[in-house]
Amino acid sequence: MKLTRSVGYAVGVLLRVDNLSNSEPVTATAIAEGCDFPPRFLYRVLRRLVDAELLHGVPGPGGGYRLAKSLRDITLLEVVESVEGLTRPEPLKPASRKHRGAIRFVNDLALDETNRMVTRLSRVNLAKLSRM
């Protein structure tokens, strides 16, 4: 499993929306003002978070974004999967029959490590991160 900058951006966006939230949706402009990443990434991250139902987009004048659920109900795993897709490794294929056992071992190792990471990410919610 690879954690890219997009995961960090997504966590930052969700925490920023929570921080700015009141009864009104938070505009993309307000979100961007507090983010230290290129604005061109913002809309891509927002779209992925909306598609994953972590954010709710409010269209029209006075629109913006709201959290779709509370920070304590959003796991780090959900954020990772929202921007990176499924967290399962693509199995390697052996270059020859002779190497099947070695590649099977590598695939099993990668899957075991991915499962450990998935378990750990699923145990961390954004409420915990917001207190750091």
N, C-alpha and C positions, 0 to 999 in steps of 0.2 A: 504494500500500500504506500502510495506516495502522497504526501501533503504538500500542496503547492501554495503559492502566494494567494491564490483565489480563495482558499479556505480561510486564511487570515483576514482577507478583505470581507468575506461573508460574516465571520464572527464579529468584526468591527462594525459592519453595517447593522447587524441585529442589536448589538449593544448600544449603538448610537440611537437607533429608533426607540429602543426602550428608554434611554436616558432623556430623549426629547419628547417622549409621549405625554400627552395629556388627553383631552377629549377630542382634539383635532388630529387628523392624519399628519404625518411628517413629510414635508416635501423633499424631493430628490436634492434640491439646492441646499436645504438645511442639512441633509445627510452628508453631502459632499463637503460642506464647510468644515466638518470635523474629521474628515478622512485624509490620511496621508498616503494616498495612492492615486494614480492617474485617473481623472474623471471618466475617461473612455471605458474603464472597467466597471464603473458604477452601475450603468444600466444593464450590463450583462449579468452582474451579480444580483441586482434587484430582480431581474426576470427569472433567474434560476431559483431564487428564494421564494418568489411568488408561485412558480410552477411546482415547487416542493411543498407548498402550503405552509411555509414558515412565516411568510409575510402575506398580508392582504393588501392588494392595490386598490385604491379608491380613485376612480376616474373623475374627470371634470374639474371645474373651478373649486378651489378649496380641497382638492384631492391630494393624494400622497400615499403614504404607506403606514400600515399598522402591523404590529405583531399579530400573527394568526393564533398564537397561543402564548402562554406565559413563558418566561425564560426558564423556569424550573421544569417545564414540559418539553423543552427543546434540548435534545442531546447533541453532543459534539459529533456523534456519528451521523445524525440527520444532516447536520451542516456539511460535513465532508461529502456525504452522498449527494447532497443537493448541487454541489459545484463540480464534483469529480465523477459522479456516476456511481455505479456499483463498486463495491470495495473488494471484489474477489479477483485474484490474479488470473491472468490468462495462462493456461498450462503450456509449458514448453514442450516442443516435439523433439525427439531424438534425431540427431543427424544420421544415425545408422542404427540397425538393430542391436549392434554390439553395445550401444550406450543407453539402451532402454532403462536398465536398472539405475544407472547414475541419474538420468533425467527424472525418473519416477521419484527418486530420493529428493532431488532438488524441488520438484513440484510439491511433494508432501511437506517439506520444510517450509516452503513459501506459504502454503495453505495454513499450516499450523501457526506461523507467525502472524498471518493476516487475521486468523480467528482470535488470537490473543489481543491484537490491536483493536479489532471490532468490539470485543468485550470491554476493553478499557475505555474506548471512546463512548460506548453506550452508557457507561456509568457516570460520565461527566455531563452535567447540564450547564446551560448558559448562566443560570442564576449563580452558580459557583464561580464561573469566570468573571461575572460582573463585580464580584466582591474583591477581586485581585487588583 
